[in-house]
Structure formats: structure tokens, C-alpha cells
Amino acid sequence: MGNEKISSEEFQKFAELIHRISGIYLKESKKTLLSNRLSKRMKDLELNSFNDYYDYVISKDKEEIIEVINGISTNETYFFRHNPHFIALFDVIIPEFISRSHFPLNIWCAGCSSGEEPYTIAMLAKERGYLNRKYIRIDASDINTEVLNLATHGIYDNKKFRETEPGYIKKYFKQLNDKNYLIDEEIRRSVNFFRFNLIHDSTDKKYDIIFCRNVMIYFDREDQNKVVANFFKALNPEGYFFLGHAESLYFMDSGFKFKKVQDAPVYYKE
Ligand SMILES: C[S@@+](CC[C@H](N)C(=O)[O-])C[C@H]1O[C@@H](n2cnc3c(N)ncnc32)[C@H](O)[C@@H]1O
């Protein structure tokens, strides 16, 4: 076992299961990726066919599906990704909240991958004197347990700094070797990471600012509607919602209002 190719029927079976559990819609073009990822796991388990592995996944309920999803989710991210969002947040939005004595601010990065997005917020908060539970509390979640594990360890390679000013690297990271850097302890401890599946989990917690950037592009319209409605519920009035810069709620009846803050397109709740 190891290099078998997945058949179209087997691919469909796994794609439907992955879609049902995570909302992630796998295109046929991901067949080789899925086949390689599953084969690796099947080898460890000494299972000989994709159908046997499918039965195993189903019989193990949640534990094994986590392995499958860890293998297929797209986790691309980096520090200061789409900086206009962070400029709007720290130059306009947070100062407005603070001037109205509306704090602590609860911030949620949903679909945070390996943590670069919430850690960018934490570094900027530190720069502005807000990195204190009195002002700001940062939650960050993902469905993928492997990336959450990377996030909590806080070790990054230099590709993650493609948009980071050298001053931040110097100030907030310790170089471990040629490639790898460890994030500053205070920044690391300021973010609360947890597993949260946007399709099946729910929260009663209320937030003032929610980031969910470059996550829902992998969902179909029905799941997008459901997830956006949950964010609307989780957001306090006058709260802000950030989507990826190529994403939009334009065709959705979401209840969110749109505006530009500096150069950043943002959504808010009245
Ligand atoms: C491309 S990354 C985006 C990371 C970051 N938000 C950014 O914009 O740089 C997408 C993340 O969404 C996560 N994801 C996909 N489906 C999810 C779901 N159903 N619930 C929670 N997270 C999910 C993936 O595991 C992945 O880490």
C-alpha cells in the first residue's frame, strides 16, 4: 500500500463525507492531494484500500475524521496578510471603541490556521498599548488540530514574514536557526486557541470584532449563509466583521452593512 490511486467513486465518498463534516468542498482537481494524504495515513494503519479506510473513518466517528480534515484543509496564511484591515482596525475601529469606554473588546479570528492573523493583531495591540485583558481579548479557532498545534507552539519559518516589516521580526521573534523563529512569549500567551468547526459548532459568546478571512471560499452557498448568520448572532451591535479582501457578502441577505474604513472594506452590525 502507498501509491494506489483513488477511484472516482472513492473520491466522491470521501469528498461527500468531508463536505458534510467541515463544509469544505473538494474539487476533482484535489484527487491526487486527497489520495496522497489518505495513503499516508492508511499505511500507518496498515489498511489496504480506500474503501477499508472509509469504513474505518466512519466506525471511529469523530477522531479519525479529524485526521482526514487535517490532511486536506488549505492553511495558507502569513503575518500582516492584507494589512489595510489591520490599519483600519488599529487606526480607526479600536480607538473608537476605546473612546466610548467600550472595553474589553472581544476579538475572534475564526479559521485562524497556524495563528499568524491573531498574532498580528496581538503585536499591533502591544505596539499601541492595548495588549492587556483590560482592553483586548483575542480568541482564535480552526477546525484543523495540526495548525492549532503549530499556533500554540509559535514557531514560524521565514516565508511567513513576506509582508512583515523587519522591525517586528526583530522585536517579537527569536531566531532559532537559519529558517525558524519563535514568537515572543507575551504575544503567544495573549491568544486563546481552540478547535471550532464553523459548520457544526455553536457559541453563546459575544464578540465585538470577528475576522473570518479566506475560510468561506471553500464552502458552498448554503453553508456560507449558515456560517454568516452565526457570525451575525455572535457579534454585538456596532461590532465589525472582516472577510478576506477577495470575499464579499454582496449576494447575501446577511443583515450586515458595508463600509470602507480607510482602505479596508469591512462589514458591521447596526
Ligand atoms: C486559508 S486559511 C485562512 C487563514 C487566515 N484566516 C488568513 O486569512 O490568513 C483557511 C482556514 O480555514 C480553516 N477551515 C476550513 N473549514 C473550516 C471549518 N469548517 N471550521 C473552522 N475552520 C475551517 C482551515 O483549516 C484553514 O486553516
The ligand as a Gaussian input file, in Angstrom:
#p B3LYP/6-31G(d) Opt

LIG

0 1
 C       -6.574000      29.719000       4.039000
 S       -6.716000      29.541000       5.778000
 C       -7.041000      31.207000       6.269000
 C       -6.211000      31.645000       7.449000
 C       -6.368000      33.111000       7.848000
 N       -7.721000      33.411000       8.231000
 C       -5.902000      34.034000       6.756000
 O       -6.733000      34.657000       6.070000
 O       -4.701000      34.133000       6.533000
 C       -8.322000      28.758000       5.938000
 C       -8.511000      28.048000       7.275000
 O       -9.900000      27.713000       7.438000
 C       -9.976000      26.507000       8.162000
 N      -11.299000      25.885000       7.998000
 C      -11.805000      25.262000       6.913000
 N      -13.016000      24.767000       7.172000
 C      -13.316000      25.109000       8.458000
 C      -14.436000      24.880000       9.317000
 N      -15.500000      24.186000       8.908000
 N      -14.387000      25.361000      10.571000
 C      -13.303000      26.060000      11.003000
 N      -12.207000      26.293000      10.250000
 C      -12.214000      25.828000       8.995000
 C       -8.845000      25.673000       7.566000
 O       -8.445000      24.610000       8.416000
 C       -7.754000      26.737000       7.360000
 O       -6.837000      26.762000       8.421000

